[in-house]
Amino acid sequence: MTLKNAALSVREKAYAPYSNFKVGAAIRSADGEVYSGCNVENVAYPEGTCAEAGAIAAMVAAGEQELSEVYVVASSPQPVPPCGGCRQKLAEFGKRDVKVTLATVDGAEFVTSIGQLLPGAFDASHMEDV
């Protein structure tokens, strides 16, 4: 399954009764496996889970810790970038040059990278003297 198809498919399963803003994300691990996630809202808004975080959790639960490509899709007029927290999560598991495609359900796409989404990312090198 392509990342696009996986993201579109899982987006339909999103739990978004409050915002009605469904998001699907699919990531390819370094081993070539595809993992997907959708947003899961909660009436206590900050307690929800983003699609990107769900896909990363599925990858980690499967025993993998490096992603090689990302695809995020939402029903919006233009491609929607990941939130700040998800940008940091992507940077934790992917190199700066990892391709990130942001898309709409109508087919518009914007291609970027983890490094472009989060320049100056906080990473493990900042913890070396701790």
PyMOL commands that place a pseudoatom at each C-alpha (Angstrom):
pseudoatom trace, name=CA, resn=MET, resi=1, chain=A, elem=C, hetatm=0, pos=[0.000, 0.000, 0.000]
pseudoatom trace, name=CA, resn=THR, resi=2, chain=A, elem=C, hetatm=0, pos=[1.300, 3.482, -0.798]
pseudoatom trace, name=CA, resn=LEU, resi=3, chain=A, elem=C, hetatm=0, pos=[1.720, 6.040, 1.961]
pseudoatom trace, name=CA, resn=LYS, resi=4, chain=A, elem=C, hetatm=0, pos=[-0.964, 8.170, 0.331]
pseudoatom trace, name=CA, resn=ASN, resi=5, chain=A, elem=C, hetatm=0, pos=[-3.498, 5.336, 0.293]
pseudoatom trace, name=CA, resn=ALA, resi=6, chain=A, elem=C, hetatm=0, pos=[-2.648, 4.326, 3.869]
pseudoatom trace, name=CA, resn=ALA, resi=7, chain=A, elem=C, hetatm=0, pos=[-3.085, 7.913, 5.109]
pseudoatom trace, name=CA, resn=LEU, resi=8, chain=A, elem=C, hetatm=0, pos=[-6.352, 8.407, 3.233]
pseudoatom trace, name=CA, resn=SER, resi=9, chain=A, elem=C, hetatm=0, pos=[-7.717, 5.096, 4.513]
pseudoatom trace, name=CA, resn=VAL, resi=10, chain=A, elem=C, hetatm=0, pos=[-6.832, 5.644, 8.174]
pseudoatom trace, name=CA, resn=ARG, resi=11, chain=A, elem=C, hetatm=0, pos=[-8.118, 9.238, 8.030]
pseudoatom trace, name=CA, resn=GLU, resi=12, chain=A, elem=C, hetatm=0, pos=[-11.616, 7.828, 7.615]
pseudoatom trace, name=CA, resn=LYS, resi=13, chain=A, elem=C, hetatm=0, pos=[-11.251, 6.110, 10.999]
pseudoatom trace, name=CA, resn=ALA, resi=14, chain=A, elem=C, hetatm=0, pos=[-10.317, 9.300, 12.866]
pseudoatom trace, name=CA, resn=TYR, resi=15, chain=A, elem=C, hetatm=0, pos=[-12.273, 10.079, 16.002]
pseudoatom trace, name=CA, resn=ALA, resi=16, chain=A, elem=C, hetatm=0, pos=[-13.046, 13.784, 15.632]
pseudoatom trace, name=CA, resn=PRO, resi=17, chain=A, elem=C, hetatm=0, pos=[-16.558, 14.410, 17.010]
pseudoatom trace, name=CA, resn=TYR, resi=18, chain=A, elem=C, hetatm=0, pos=[-15.682, 17.876, 18.343]
pseudoatom trace, name=CA, resn=SER, resi=19, chain=A, elem=C, hetatm=0, pos=[-13.778, 19.493, 15.487]
pseudoatom trace, name=CA, resn=ASN, resi=20, chain=A, elem=C, hetatm=0, pos=[-14.883, 17.226, 12.622]
pseudoatom trace, name=CA, resn=PHE, resi=21, chain=A, elem=C, hetatm=0, pos=[-11.309, 17.736, 11.349]
pseudoatom trace, name=CA, resn=LYS, resi=22, chain=A, elem=C, hetatm=0, pos=[-10.070, 14.269, 10.440]
pseudoatom trace, name=CA, resn=VAL, resi=23, chain=A, elem=C, hetatm=0, pos=[-6.365, 13.741, 9.820]
pseudoatom trace, name=CA, resn=GLY, resi=24, chain=A, elem=C, hetatm=0, pos=[-4.539, 10.646, 8.631]
pseudoatom trace, name=CA, resn=ALA, resi=25, chain=A, elem=C, hetatm=0, pos=[-0.803, 10.031, 8.665]
pseudoatom trace, name=CA, resn=ALA, resi=26, chain=A, elem=C, hetatm=0, pos=[1.315, 7.233, 7.283]
pseudoatom trace, name=CA, resn=ILE, resi=27, chain=A, elem=C, hetatm=0, pos=[5.016, 6.713, 7.759]
pseudoatom trace, name=CA, resn=ARG, resi=28, chain=A, elem=C, hetatm=0, pos=[7.462, 4.355, 6.154]
pseudoatom trace, name=CA, resn=SER, resi=29, chain=A, elem=C, hetatm=0, pos=[10.070, 2.946, 8.495]
pseudoatom trace, name=CA, resn=ALA, resi=30, chain=A, elem=C, hetatm=0, pos=[13.708, 2.483, 7.562]
pseudoatom trace, name=CA, resn=ASP, resi=31, chain=A, elem=C, hetatm=0, pos=[12.865, -1.204, 7.042]
pseudoatom trace, name=CA, resn=GLY, resi=32, chain=A, elem=C, hetatm=0, pos=[10.185, -0.283, 4.480]
pseudoatom trace, name=CA, resn=GLU, resi=33, chain=A, elem=C, hetatm=0, pos=[7.130, -1.098, 6.579]
pseudoatom trace, name=CA, resn=VAL, resi=34, chain=A, elem=C, hetatm=0, pos=[4.159, 1.285, 6.543]
pseudoatom trace, name=CA, resn=TYR, resi=35, chain=A, elem=C, hetatm=0, pos=[2.502, 2.433, 9.766]
pseudoatom trace, name=CA, resn=SER, resi=36, chain=A, elem=C, hetatm=0, pos=[-0.519, 4.698, 9.997]
pseudoatom trace, name=CA, resn=GLY, resi=37, chain=A, elem=C, hetatm=0, pos=[-2.364, 6.739, 12.560]
pseudoatom trace, name=CA, resn=CYS, resi=38, chain=A, elem=C, hetatm=0, pos=[-5.339, 9.067, 12.809]
pseudoatom trace, name=CA, resn=ASN, resi=39, chain=A, elem=C, hetatm=0, pos=[-6.254, 11.839, 15.178]
pseudoatom trace, name=CA, resn=VAL, resi=40, chain=A, elem=C, hetatm=0, pos=[-8.204, 10.809, 18.249]
pseudoatom trace, name=CA, resn=GLU, resi=41, chain=A, elem=C, hetatm=0, pos=[-9.940, 13.700, 19.984]
pseudoatom trace, name=CA, resn=ASN, resi=42, chain=A, elem=C, hetatm=0, pos=[-11.036, 13.918, 23.576]
pseudoatom trace, name=CA, resn=VAL, resi=43, chain=A, elem=C, hetatm=0, pos=[-13.593, 16.261, 25.091]
pseudoatom trace, name=CA, resn=ALA, resi=44, chain=A, elem=C, hetatm=0, pos=[-10.655, 17.549, 27.190]
pseudoatom trace, name=CA, resn=TYR, resi=45, chain=A, elem=C, hetatm=0, pos=[-8.964, 18.963, 24.078]
pseudoatom trace, name=CA, resn=PRO, resi=46, chain=A, elem=C, hetatm=0, pos=[-5.310, 18.814, 25.113]
pseudoatom trace, name=CA, resn=GLU, resi=47, chain=A, elem=C, hetatm=0, pos=[-5.679, 15.109, 25.817]
pseudoatom trace, name=CA, resn=GLY, resi=48, chain=A, elem=C, hetatm=0, pos=[-6.189, 14.109, 22.188]
pseudoatom trace, name=CA, resn=THR, resi=49, chain=A, elem=C, hetatm=0, pos=[-3.666, 12.347, 19.980]
pseudoatom trace, name=CA, resn=CYS, resi=50, chain=A, elem=C, hetatm=0, pos=[-2.444, 13.611, 16.622]
pseudoatom trace, name=CA, resn=ALA, resi=51, chain=A, elem=C, hetatm=0, pos=[-2.317, 11.352, 13.581]
pseudoatom trace, name=CA, resn=GLU, resi=52, chain=A, elem=C, hetatm=0, pos=[1.463, 11.648, 13.265]
pseudoatom trace, name=CA, resn=ALA, resi=53, chain=A, elem=C, hetatm=0, pos=[1.932, 10.641, 16.911]
pseudoatom trace, name=CA, resn=GLY, resi=54, chain=A, elem=C, hetatm=0, pos=[-0.331, 7.624, 16.397]
pseudoatom trace, name=CA, resn=ALA, resi=55, chain=A, elem=C, hetatm=0, pos=[1.653, 6.459, 13.374]
pseudoatom trace, name=CA, resn=ILE, resi=56, chain=A, elem=C, hetatm=0, pos=[4.937, 6.860, 15.237]
pseudoatom trace, name=CA, resn=ALA, resi=57, chain=A, elem=C, hetatm=0, pos=[3.537, 4.943, 18.221]
pseudoatom trace, name=CA, resn=ALA, resi=58, chain=A, elem=C, hetatm=0, pos=[2.496, 2.080, 15.925]
pseudoatom trace, name=CA, resn=MET, resi=59, chain=A, elem=C, hetatm=0, pos=[6.006, 1.998, 14.411]
pseudoatom trace, name=CA, resn=VAL, resi=60, chain=A, elem=C, hetatm=0, pos=[7.676, 1.949, 17.826]
pseudoatom trace, name=CA, resn=ALA, resi=61, chain=A, elem=C, hetatm=0, pos=[5.249, -0.702, 19.101]
pseudoatom trace, name=CA, resn=ALA, resi=62, chain=A, elem=C, hetatm=0, pos=[6.312, -2.866, 16.149]
pseudoatom trace, name=CA, resn=GLY, resi=63, chain=A, elem=C, hetatm=0, pos=[9.937, -2.566, 17.266]
pseudoatom trace, name=CA, resn=GLU, resi=64, chain=A, elem=C, hetatm=0, pos=[11.176, 0.009, 14.774]
pseudoatom trace, name=CA, resn=GLN, resi=65, chain=A, elem=C, hetatm=0, pos=[12.695, 3.384, 15.630]
pseudoatom trace, name=CA, resn=GLU, resi=66, chain=A, elem=C, hetatm=0, pos=[13.572, 5.141, 12.389]
pseudoatom trace, name=CA, resn=LEU, resi=67, chain=A, elem=C, hetatm=0, pos=[11.243, 6.577, 9.774]
pseudoatom trace, name=CA, resn=SER, resi=68, chain=A, elem=C, hetatm=0, pos=[12.183, 7.279, 6.170]
pseudoatom trace, name=CA, resn=GLU, resi=69, chain=A, elem=C, hetatm=0, pos=[9.109, 9.033, 4.737]
pseudoatom trace, name=CA, resn=VAL, resi=70, chain=A, elem=C, hetatm=0, pos=[5.942, 10.733, 5.984]
pseudoatom trace, name=CA, resn=TYR, resi=71, chain=A, elem=C, hetatm=0, pos=[2.540, 11.490, 4.395]
pseudoatom trace, name=CA, resn=VAL, resi=72, chain=A, elem=C, hetatm=0, pos=[-0.126, 13.569, 6.183]
pseudoatom trace, name=CA, resn=VAL, resi=73, chain=A, elem=C, hetatm=0, pos=[-3.597, 14.236, 4.757]
pseudoatom trace, name=CA, resn=ALA, resi=74, chain=A, elem=C, hetatm=0, pos=[-6.540, 16.303, 5.973]
pseudoatom trace, name=CA, resn=SER, resi=75, chain=A, elem=C, hetatm=0, pos=[-9.771, 17.693, 4.591]
pseudoatom trace, name=CA, resn=SER, resi=76, chain=A, elem=C, hetatm=0, pos=[-8.694, 21.298, 4.315]
pseudoatom trace, name=CA, resn=PRO, resi=77, chain=A, elem=C, hetatm=0, pos=[-8.388, 23.940, 1.599]
pseudoatom trace, name=CA, resn=GLN, resi=78, chain=A, elem=C, hetatm=0, pos=[-4.593, 23.603, 1.605]
pseudoatom trace, name=CA, resn=PRO, resi=79, chain=A, elem=C, hetatm=0, pos=[-2.118, 21.013, 2.946]
pseudoatom trace, name=CA, resn=VAL, resi=80, chain=A, elem=C, hetatm=0, pos=[-1.853, 21.195, 6.730]
pseudoatom trace, name=CA, resn=PRO, resi=81, chain=A, elem=C, hetatm=0, pos=[1.535, 20.958, 8.460]
pseudoatom trace, name=CA, resn=PRO, resi=82, chain=A, elem=C, hetatm=0, pos=[2.043, 18.949, 11.645]
pseudoatom trace, name=CA, resn=CYS, resi=83, chain=A, elem=C, hetatm=0, pos=[1.679, 20.776, 14.963]
pseudoatom trace, name=CA, resn=GLY, resi=84, chain=A, elem=C, hetatm=0, pos=[4.821, 21.772, 16.837]
pseudoatom trace, name=CA, resn=GLY, resi=85, chain=A, elem=C, hetatm=0, pos=[4.760, 18.710, 19.065]
pseudoatom trace, name=CA, resn=CYS, resi=86, chain=A, elem=C, hetatm=0, pos=[4.483, 16.356, 16.102]
pseudoatom trace, name=CA, resn=ARG, resi=87, chain=A, elem=C, hetatm=0, pos=[7.314, 18.142, 14.307]
pseudoatom trace, name=CA, resn=GLN, resi=88, chain=A, elem=C, hetatm=0, pos=[9.499, 17.357, 17.320]
pseudoatom trace, name=CA, resn=LYS, resi=89, chain=A, elem=C, hetatm=0, pos=[8.266, 13.744, 17.352]
pseudoatom trace, name=CA, resn=LEU, resi=90, chain=A, elem=C, hetatm=0, pos=[9.089, 13.366, 13.655]
pseudoatom trace, name=CA, resn=ALA, resi=91, chain=A, elem=C, hetatm=0, pos=[12.558, 14.828, 14.298]
pseudoatom trace, name=CA, resn=GLU, resi=92, chain=A, elem=C, hetatm=0, pos=[13.106, 12.267, 17.072]
pseudoatom trace, name=CA, resn=PHE, resi=93, chain=A, elem=C, hetatm=0, pos=[12.639, 9.356, 14.669]
pseudoatom trace, name=CA, resn=GLY, resi=94, chain=A, elem=C, hetatm=0, pos=[13.688, 10.747, 11.276]
pseudoatom trace, name=CA, resn=LYS, resi=95, chain=A, elem=C, hetatm=0, pos=[16.688, 12.482, 9.794]
pseudoatom trace, name=CA, resn=ARG, resi=96, chain=A, elem=C, hetatm=0, pos=[16.446, 16.127, 8.702]
pseudoatom trace, name=CA, resn=ASP, resi=97, chain=A, elem=C, hetatm=0, pos=[16.233, 15.182, 5.002]
pseudoatom trace, name=CA, resn=VAL, resi=98, chain=A, elem=C, hetatm=0, pos=[13.291, 12.770, 5.408]
pseudoatom trace, name=CA, resn=LYS, resi=99, chain=A, elem=C, hetatm=0, pos=[10.599, 13.608, 2.872]
pseudoatom trace, name=CA, resn=VAL, resi=100, chain=A, elem=C, hetatm=0, pos=[7.289, 14.835, 4.325]
pseudoatom trace, name=CA, resn=THR, resi=101, chain=A, elem=C, hetatm=0, pos=[4.297, 15.165, 1.999]
pseudoatom trace, name=CA, resn=LEU, resi=102, chain=A, elem=C, hetatm=0, pos=[1.413, 17.277, 3.252]
pseudoatom trace, name=CA, resn=ALA, resi=103, chain=A, elem=C, hetatm=0, pos=[-1.834, 16.777, 1.348]
pseudoatom trace, name=CA, resn=THR, resi=104, chain=A, elem=C, hetatm=0, pos=[-5.532, 17.499, 1.083]
pseudoatom trace, name=CA, resn=VAL, resi=105, chain=A, elem=C, hetatm=0, pos=[-8.181, 14.905, 0.341]
pseudoatom trace, name=CA, resn=ASP, resi=106, chain=A, elem=C, hetatm=0, pos=[-8.759, 16.764, -2.947]
pseudoatom trace, name=CA, resn=GLY, resi=107, chain=A, elem=C, hetatm=0, pos=[-5.235, 15.883, -4.101]
pseudoatom trace, name=CA, resn=ALA, resi=108, chain=A, elem=C, hetatm=0, pos=[-3.199, 19.037, -3.458]
pseudoatom trace, name=CA, resn=GLU, resi=109, chain=A, elem=C, hetatm=0, pos=[0.258, 18.163, -2.148]
pseudoatom trace, name=CA, resn=PHE, resi=110, chain=A, elem=C, hetatm=0, pos=[3.192, 20.082, -0.700]
pseudoatom trace, name=CA, resn=VAL, resi=111, chain=A, elem=C, hetatm=0, pos=[6.507, 18.283, -0.295]
pseudoatom trace, name=CA, resn=THR, resi=112, chain=A, elem=C, hetatm=0, pos=[8.937, 19.355, 2.404]
pseudoatom trace, name=CA, resn=SER, resi=113, chain=A, elem=C, hetatm=0, pos=[11.305, 17.684, 4.885]
pseudoatom trace, name=CA, resn=ILE, resi=114, chain=A, elem=C, hetatm=0, pos=[11.568, 17.226, 8.619]
pseudoatom trace, name=CA, resn=GLY, resi=115, chain=A, elem=C, hetatm=0, pos=[14.441, 19.722, 8.703]
pseudoatom trace, name=CA, resn=GLN, resi=116, chain=A, elem=C, hetatm=0, pos=[12.403, 22.338, 6.862]
pseudoatom trace, name=CA, resn=LEU, resi=117, chain=A, elem=C, hetatm=0, pos=[9.455, 21.813, 9.206]
pseudoatom trace, name=CA, resn=LEU, resi=118, chain=A, elem=C, hetatm=0, pos=[11.619, 22.123, 12.313]
pseudoatom trace, name=CA, resn=PRO, resi=119, chain=A, elem=C, hetatm=0, pos=[14.843, 24.047, 11.751]
pseudoatom trace, name=CA, resn=GLY, resi=120, chain=A, elem=C, hetatm=0, pos=[17.066, 24.151, 14.805]
pseudoatom trace, name=CA, resn=ALA, resi=121, chain=A, elem=C, hetatm=0, pos=[15.406, 21.071, 16.297]
pseudoatom trace, name=CA, resn=PHE, resi=122, chain=A, elem=C, hetatm=0, pos=[16.230, 20.059, 19.861]
pseudoatom trace, name=CA, resn=ASP, resi=123, chain=A, elem=C, hetatm=0, pos=[17.953, 16.684, 19.616]
pseudoatom trace, name=CA, resn=ALA, resi=124, chain=A, elem=C, hetatm=0, pos=[20.074, 14.182, 21.548]
pseudoatom trace, name=CA, resn=SER, resi=125, chain=A, elem=C, hetatm=0, pos=[23.246, 16.188, 20.928]
pseudoatom trace, name=CA, resn=HIS, resi=126, chain=A, elem=C, hetatm=0, pos=[21.868, 18.833, 23.292]
pseudoatom trace, name=CA, resn=MET, resi=127, chain=A, elem=C, hetatm=0, pos=[21.869, 16.246, 26.082]
pseudoatom trace, name=CA, resn=GLU, resi=128, chain=A, elem=C, hetatm=0, pos=[25.482, 15.041, 25.742]
pseudoatom trace, name=CA, resn=ASP, resi=129, chain=A, elem=C, hetatm=0, pos=[26.834, 16.737, 28.886]
pseudoatom trace, name=CA, resn=VAL, resi=130, chain=A, elem=C, hetatm=0, pos=[23.856, 15.902, 31.062]
for i in range(1, 130): cmd.bond("trace and resi %d" % i, "trace and resi %d" % (i + 1))
show_as sticks, trace
zoom trace
